[in-house]
Amino acid sequence: MKKSLVLAMAMALGVTASAYAANPFSDVPAGHWAYDSISKLAAAGVIEGYGDATFGGDKLMTRYEMAQIVAKAMAKGANVDKLAAEFADELDNLGVRVANLEKKADNVKITGEVRYHYTDSDAEGVFSLMDGKDTNRNGYATKLRSRIWVNGQINDDWKYTGMFQNEQDLKDNDGEETTDFQRAYVNGKLGGLAVQAGRYNLKVAEGNVYDSRFDGVQVSYGKDVKLMAGYGKAAQKTIDVADEVYYAELTGKVAGLNLAAGYYSYNDIYGVDGLDNDIWALSANYAFDKNVKLGAMYLKGDDYDDYDLDIDDDGFVVTASYKGAKASQPGSWGLVAKYYDQGRSTYMDHTMNGLADDLLGFKGYSVTANYTLAKNIVAQVEWYDLEEKESDRDSETLWSQVVFTF
């Protein structure tokens, strides 16, 4: 290494001799002309010498070795434009290899979520379609749920997502818990289509029709006006909601309104051959500003007259929201209020934490408040006051949770 190169590299890093540690190389004595500069470069991690604690200043250096030093100096903020131009080809090759290694290291990412929730319900004698009988939902429940997400990049266009879930019932405190592999799907592109396939979470009609696990395939096309369609099986953790499902949604924006139309066909519901339900949904949402939003949705399901079931087959949902808690912003908060009037055939697995799925249609309201306690720690409280449409039975539910994400 030439004297001028050592001094120029040291000056480019802009640190005085007194600011760095003692020289680590045994073959560079304190009286050597390059002692200060070499000590500085070693302290900054720009030069490393050889494995025997020597600098080897008398040895010839390859262009590739020099390119490595220049790259490290550039990473430290040194202005070495002339050297970068001289070793441009070597740096390019080095950069390709470094980029590939970084991409390899980032190929798999693991994230997680821990949720503690407490719920208290007051609902006597409601009829559950899943259980096929009247049942009580009085009392409280409290659980701890942990989720670990694994995301892997398959190539530039495709990625894989998997999710493990552990759930502990803290009410009974009997030590029982469940651990399941809840999600496993791929996302990618085929021409102009975005494709998703496997076991994923499907939320349609803003969750007013279905929001749960789904085994199938989904394709979508477009951006400002988007068409999404899918096929598969609606499969909850404990019961298959429908053996065969077709769905399609068309979304777009017109004059400040976010509009959506959806069709959802559920066949062989709860494993019963021939028990089907087709649901239509139309919605419009308008943002008055970045904080205040208002939305409305109309839903229409089958009438079930052929099954001698006298149930309401249409309904609507009105939603008003203000701000919203963001996990990355401590102190942020939000409020959401909803009014529901839904016949039982307008929903299959409702998104709410109230008892909609155990009621033969319902009307009533919910109020939700959320607040970010600290970064990645969000608390939420929900209150539901619902009345079954086919009787005078009602249901009140208090739901609360704290979610930690990492």
C-alpha positions as CSV (number, residue, x, y, z in Angstrom):
1,M,0.0,0.0,0.0
2,K,1.4,3.4,-1.0
3,K,2.0,6.1,1.6
4,S,-0.4,8.5,-0.2
5,L,-3.2,5.9,-0.3
6,V,-3.1,5.2,3.4
7,L,-3.1,8.9,4.3
8,A,-5.8,9.7,1.8
9,M,-8.1,6.9,3.0
10,A,-7.6,8.0,6.6
11,M,-8.3,11.6,5.9
12,A,-11.4,10.7,3.9
13,L,-12.8,9.1,7.1
14,G,-12.3,12.3,9.0
15,V,-11.2,11.0,12.4
16,T,-8.1,12.3,14.2
17,A,-5.3,10.0,15.4
18,S,-6.3,10.5,19.1
19,A,-9.8,9.2,18.5
20,Y,-9.0,5.6,17.7
21,A,-7.7,2.6,19.5
22,A,-4.1,1.3,19.5
23,N,-2.7,-0.2,16.4
24,P,-3.4,-4.0,16.4
25,F,-0.7,-5.0,13.9
26,S,2.7,-6.3,15.3
27,D,4.6,-5.3,12.2
28,V,3.7,-1.6,12.3
29,P,5.7,0.0,15.1
30,A,4.6,3.2,16.8
31,G,7.3,5.2,15.0
32,H,6.2,4.0,11.5
33,W,5.2,6.8,9.1
34,A,1.8,5.2,8.6
35,Y,1.1,4.2,12.2
36,D,-1.7,6.8,12.8
37,S,-3.4,6.2,9.5
38,I,-3.3,2.4,9.8
39,S,-4.5,2.5,13.4
40,K,-7.4,4.6,12.3
41,L,-8.4,2.4,9.4
42,A,-8.2,-0.7,11.6
43,A,-10.3,0.9,14.3
44,A,-12.9,1.8,11.7
45,G,-13.0,-1.7,10.3
46,V,-11.8,-0.7,6.9
47,I,-8.6,-2.9,7.0
48,E,-8.2,-6.2,8.9
49,G,-4.7,-7.4,8.1
50,Y,-3.9,-11.1,8.1
51,G,-4.9,-13.8,10.5
52,D,-1.5,-13.7,12.3
53,A,-2.1,-10.1,13.6
54,T,0.2,-8.6,10.9
55,F,-0.5,-5.9,8.4
56,G,1.7,-7.2,5.7
57,G,2.5,-3.8,4.3
58,D,5.3,-5.1,2.0
59,K,3.0,-7.6,0.3
60,L,1.4,-6.9,-3.1
61,M,-2.4,-6.4,-3.0
62,T,-4.8,-7.7,-5.6
63,R,-7.3,-5.3,-7.2
64,Y,-10.1,-7.3,-5.6
65,E,-8.6,-6.9,-2.1
66,M,-8.2,-3.2,-2.7
67,A,-11.9,-3.1,-3.9
68,Q,-12.9,-4.6,-0.6
69,I,-11.1,-1.9,1.3
70,V,-12.7,0.8,-0.8
71,A,-16.1,-0.7,-0.3
72,K,-15.7,-0.7,3.5
73,A,-14.5,2.9,3.4
74,M,-17.5,4.0,1.3
75,A,-19.8,2.2,3.8
76,K,-18.2,4.3,6.6
77,G,-19.0,7.5,4.7
78,A,-15.5,8.2,3.2
79,N,-15.3,10.3,0.1
80,V,-13.3,8.0,-2.2
81,D,-14.9,8.8,-5.5
82,K,-11.6,8.5,-7.5
83,L,-10.8,5.1,-6.0
84,A,-14.4,4.0,-6.6
85,A,-14.1,4.9,-10.3
86,E,-10.7,3.1,-10.5
87,F,-12.1,-0.1,-9.0
88,A,-15.6,0.2,-10.5
89,D,-15.6,-3.3,-12.1
90,E,-14.4,-5.0,-8.9
91,L,-16.8,-3.1,-6.7
92,D,-19.6,-4.0,-9.1
93,N,-18.7,-7.7,-8.7
94,L,-18.4,-7.3,-5.0
95,G,-21.7,-5.5,-4.7
96,V,-23.5,-8.3,-6.6
97,R,-22.1,-10.9,-4.2
98,V,-22.9,-8.8,-1.2
99,A,-26.4,-8.1,-2.4
100,N,-27.0,-11.8,-3.0
101,L,-25.8,-12.6,0.5
102,E,-28.1,-10.0,2.0
103,K,-31.0,-11.3,0.0
104,K,-30.2,-14.8,1.2
105,A,-30.1,-13.6,4.8
106,D,-33.4,-11.8,4.4
107,N,-35.1,-14.7,2.6
108,V,-37.0,-15.8,5.6
109,K,-38.6,-13.4,8.1
110,I,-40.3,-14.3,11.4
111,T,-42.8,-12.0,13.0
112,G,-45.2,-12.6,15.9
113,E,-48.2,-11.5,17.9
114,V,-49.4,-12.2,21.4
115,R,-52.9,-11.4,22.4
116,Y,-54.6,-11.5,25.8
117,H,-58.4,-11.1,25.7
118,Y,-61.2,-11.1,28.2
119,T,-64.9,-11.3,27.2
120,D,-68.1,-11.3,29.2
121,S,-71.4,-12.1,27.6
122,D,-75.0,-12.1,28.7
123,A,-77.1,-14.2,26.3
124,E,-79.6,-16.8,27.4
125,G,-81.4,-19.4,25.2
126,V,-79.9,-18.3,21.9
127,F,-80.2,-20.8,19.0
128,S,-76.9,-21.9,17.5
129,L,-76.9,-23.2,13.9
130,M,-73.6,-24.8,14.5
131,D,-74.8,-26.7,17.6
132,G,-78.3,-27.1,16.4
133,K,-79.9,-26.3,19.7
134,D,-80.7,-23.6,22.2
135,T,-77.6,-22.7,24.3
136,N,-76.5,-20.2,26.9
137,R,-73.6,-17.9,26.4
138,N,-73.6,-16.3,29.9
139,G,-70.4,-15.7,31.7
140,Y,-66.8,-14.7,30.9
141,A,-63.9,-16.2,29.0
142,T,-60.2,-15.3,29.0
143,K,-57.5,-16.6,26.7
144,L,-53.9,-16.0,25.7
145,R,-53.2,-16.5,22.0
146,S,-49.7,-16.5,20.4
147,R,-49.0,-16.5,16.7
148,I,-45.7,-16.9,14.9
149,W,-45.6,-15.9,11.2
150,V,-43.0,-17.3,8.8
151,N,-42.6,-15.4,5.5
152,G,-40.2,-16.8,2.9
153,Q,-39.3,-15.2,-0.5
154,I,-39.5,-17.9,-3.2
155,N,-38.3,-15.7,-6.0
156,D,-38.9,-12.1,-7.2
157,D,-42.6,-12.8,-7.9
158,W,-43.6,-15.4,-5.3
159,K,-43.5,-15.7,-1.6
160,Y,-44.7,-18.2,1.1
161,T,-46.5,-17.4,4.4
162,G,-47.1,-19.8,7.2
163,M,-48.5,-19.3,10.7
164,F,-48.4,-21.3,13.9
165,Q,-51.0,-20.6,16.7
166,N,-51.0,-21.5,20.3
167,E,-54.1,-20.8,22.4
168,Q,-54.4,-21.2,26.2
169,D,-57.7,-21.1,28.1
170,L,-56.9,-19.1,31.2
171,K,-60.4,-19.4,32.7
172,D,-60.4,-23.1,33.5
173,N,-56.6,-23.0,34.2
174,D,-56.4,-26.8,33.7
175,G,-53.2,-26.6,31.7
176,E,-54.8,-27.5,28.4
177,E,-53.7,-25.6,25.3
178,T,-53.8,-26.1,21.6
179,T,-51.1,-25.5,19.0
180,D,-52.0,-25.6,15.3
181,F,-50.5,-24.8,11.9
182,Q,-53.2,-22.3,11.0
183,R,-52.0,-20.8,7.7
184,A,-50.0,-22.0,4.8
185,Y,-50.3,-20.2,1.4
186,V,-48.3,-18.7,-1.4
187,N,-48.7,-15.3,-3.2
188,G,-47.4,-14.5,-6.6
189,K,-48.0,-13.2,-10.1
190,L,-49.1,-15.0,-13.3
191,G,-49.0,-12.5,-16.1
192,G,-51.2,-9.7,-15.0
193,L,-53.0,-11.7,-12.3
194,A,-52.2,-11.7,-8.6
195,V,-52.6,-15.2,-7.2
196,Q,-53.1,-16.5,-3.7
197,A,-53.4,-20.2,-2.9
198,G,-53.4,-22.5,0.1
199,R,-55.0,-22.0,3.6
200,Y,-55.4,-18.2,4.1
201,N,-57.7,-15.9,6.0
202,L,-60.6,-14.7,3.9
203,K,-62.4,-11.6,4.8
204,V,-65.2,-10.5,2.5
205,A,-67.8,-7.8,2.6
206,E,-65.8,-6.1,5.3
207,G,-66.2,-9.2,7.5
208,N,-70.0,-8.8,7.5
209,V,-70.4,-12.1,5.5
210,Y,-67.2,-14.1,6.3
211,D,-63.9,-13.6,8.1
212,S,-62.1,-16.8,8.9
213,R,-59.8,-19.5,7.6
214,F,-60.3,-20.6,4.0
215,D,-58.8,-23.4,1.9
216,G,-58.7,-22.4,-1.7
217,V,-57.3,-20.2,-4.5
218,Q,-57.9,-16.6,-5.3
219,V,-57.0,-14.4,-8.3
220,S,-57.3,-10.6,-8.7
221,Y,-56.8,-8.2,-11.5
222,G,-56.6,-4.4,-11.6
223,K,-55.6,-1.6,-9.3
224,D,-58.0,1.4,-9.3
225,V,-60.8,-0.9,-10.4
226,K,-60.1,-4.3,-9.0
227,L,-61.8,-7.7,-9.7
228,M,-61.2,-10.5,-7.2
229,A,-62.5,-14.0,-7.5
230,G,-61.9,-17.3,-5.6
231,Y,-62.9,-20.9,-5.0
232,G,-62.5,-23.3,-2.2
233,K,-63.7,-24.5,1.2
234,A,-64.8,-22.4,4.2
235,A,-63.1,-24.2,7.0
236,Q,-63.1,-23.0,10.6
237,K,-60.9,-24.5,13.2
238,T,-63.6,-26.8,14.6
239,I,-66.2,-27.0,11.8
240,D,-66.4,-26.8,8.0
241,V,-68.8,-23.9,7.3
242,A,-69.3,-24.9,3.7
243,D,-67.8,-27.6,1.5
244,E,-67.7,-25.5,-1.6
245,V,-67.5,-21.8,-1.9
246,Y,-67.4,-19.4,-4.9
247,Y,-66.8,-15.7,-4.4
248,A,-66.2,-12.5,-6.4
249,E,-65.7,-8.8,-5.5
250,L,-65.5,-5.8,-7.7
251,T,-64.1,-2.6,-6.1
252,G,-63.4,0.9,-7.4
253,K,-63.6,4.6,-6.6
254,V,-66.1,7.1,-8.1
255,A,-66.2,10.8,-7.1
256,G,-64.7,10.2,-3.7
257,L,-66.7,7.1,-2.9
258,N,-65.1,3.7,-2.4
259,L,-67.6,1.3,-4.0
260,A,-67.8,-2.5,-3.8
261,A,-70.1,-5.2,-5.0
262,G,-69.7,-8.8,-4.0
263,Y,-71.2,-12.3,-4.6
264,Y,-70.6,-15.2,-2.3
265,S,-72.0,-18.7,-2.9
266,Y,-71.8,-21.2,-0.1
267,N,-72.8,-24.8,-0.9
268,D,-73.4,-27.8,1.4
269,I,-73.3,-25.7,4.5
270,Y,-72.2,-27.5,7.7
271,G,-71.8,-30.6,5.6
272,V,-75.5,-30.8,4.7
273,D,-75.9,-31.8,1.1
274,G,-78.0,-29.3,-0.9
275,L,-78.1,-26.7,1.9
276,D,-76.8,-23.6,0.0
277,N,-76.8,-19.9,0.5
278,D,-76.0,-17.2,-2.1
279,I,-75.3,-13.7,-0.6
280,W,-75.0,-10.4,-2.5
281,A,-73.5,-7.3,-1.0
282,L,-73.2,-3.6,-2.1
283,S,-71.3,-1.0,-0.1
284,A,-70.1,2.6,-0.3
285,N,-67.5,4.3,1.9
286,Y,-66.6,8.0,2.0
287,A,-63.7,9.7,3.8
288,F,-64.6,13.2,4.8
289,D,-60.9,13.7,5.7
290,K,-58.0,11.5,6.9
291,N,-59.8,11.0,10.3
292,V,-63.5,10.8,9.7
293,K,-65.1,8.0,7.6
294,L,-68.7,6.8,7.0
295,G,-69.8,3.7,5.2
296,A,-73.0,1.7,4.5
297,M,-73.6,-1.8,3.2
298,Y,-76.6,-3.7,1.9
299,L,-76.8,-7.5,2.0
300,K,-79.2,-10.0,0.5
301,G,-79.1,-13.8,1.2
302,D,-81.4,-16.8,0.3
303,D,-84.9,-16.9,1.8
304,Y,-84.8,-20.6,2.8
305,D,-88.6,-20.9,2.2
306,D,-87.9,-24.4,0.7
307,Y,-86.6,-25.5,4.1
308,D,-89.5,-24.1,6.1
309,L,-87.2,-21.7,7.9
310,D,-88.9,-18.3,8.5
311,I,-85.9,-16.1,8.7
312,D,-85.1,-12.6,7.4
313,D,-83.0,-12.7,4.3
314,D,-81.6,-9.2,3.9
315,G,-80.0,-6.5,6.0
316,F,-77.7,-3.5,6.2
317,V,-74.7,-2.3,8.2
318,V,-73.7,1.4,8.9
319,T,-70.2,2.2,10.1
320,A,-68.7,5.5,11.4
321,S,-65.1,5.7,12.4
322,Y,-62.7,8.4,13.8
323,K,-59.0,8.1,13.6
324,G,-57.5,4.7,14.6
325,A,-54.7,3.3,16.8
326,K,-51.5,2.6,14.9
327,A,-49.1,0.1,16.5
328,S,-46.1,2.2,15.5
329,Q,-47.4,5.4,17.1
330,P,-47.8,5.4,20.9
331,G,-50.7,7.5,22.0
332,S,-52.7,7.1,18.7
333,W,-56.3,6.1,19.2
334,G,-59.5,5.5,17.4
335,L,-63.3,5.0,17.7
336,V,-65.6,2.9,15.6
337,A,-69.4,2.7,15.9
338,K,-71.6,0.3,13.9
339,Y,-75.3,-0.3,13.6
340,Y,-76.4,-3.8,12.3
341,D,-79.7,-5.1,10.9
342,Q,-78.8,-8.5,9.3
343,G,-81.0,-11.5,8.5
344,R,-79.4,-14.9,9.3
345,S,-78.9,-15.7,5.7
346,T,-76.7,-12.6,5.2
347,Y,-73.7,-13.9,7.1
348,M,-71.8,-17.2,7.4
349,D,-69.0,-16.3,9.9
350,H,-69.3,-12.7,11.1
351,T,-66.1,-10.8,11.9
352,M,-67.5,-9.3,15.1
353,N,-66.5,-10.5,18.6
354,G,-70.2,-10.4,19.7
355,L,-72.5,-13.5,19.3
356,A,-73.8,-12.9,15.8
357,D,-73.1,-16.4,14.7
358,D,-75.3,-17.8,17.5
359,L,-78.3,-15.7,16.7
360,L,-81.1,-16.2,14.0
361,G,-80.4,-12.8,12.6
362,F,-79.7,-9.7,14.7
363,K,-80.0,-6.0,15.0
364,G,-78.2,-3.7,17.3
365,Y,-75.0,-1.8,17.6
366,S,-71.4,-2.0,18.6
367,V,-68.8,0.6,19.8
368,T,-65.1,0.0,19.7
369,A,-62.2,2.1,21.2
370,N,-58.5,1.4,20.6
371,Y,-55.4,3.0,21.9
372,T,-51.6,2.4,21.4
373,L,-50.2,2.0,24.9
374,A,-46.6,1.8,23.6
375,K,-44.9,1.0,20.4
376,N,-46.4,-2.3,19.1
377,I,-48.7,-2.6,22.1
378,V,-52.4,-1.8,21.3
379,A,-55.4,-2.1,23.7
380,Q,-59.0,-2.4,22.4
381,V,-62.4,-2.5,24.1
382,E,-65.6,-3.5,22.3
383,W,-69.2,-3.4,23.4
384,Y,-72.1,-5.2,21.6
385,D,-75.8,-4.8,22.3
386,L,-77.7,-7.1,19.9
387,E,-81.2,-8.5,19.7
388,E,-82.2,-11.6,17.8
389,K,-84.5,-10.7,14.9
390,E,-86.8,-13.8,15.2
391,S,-87.4,-13.5,18.9
392,D,-87.1,-11.2,21.9
393,R,-83.8,-12.7,23.0
394,D,-80.9,-10.4,23.3
395,S,-77.2,-10.5,23.7
396,E,-74.7,-8.2,25.3
397,T,-71.0,-8.7,25.1
398,L,-68.0,-6.9,26.5
399,W,-64.8,-7.8,24.6
400,S,-61.3,-6.4,25.6
401,Q,-57.8,-7.3,24.4
402,V,-54.2,-6.2,24.5
403,V,-52.1,-7.2,21.4
404,F,-48.3,-7.2,21.4
405,T,-46.6,-7.5,18.0
406,F,-43.0,-8.1,17.2
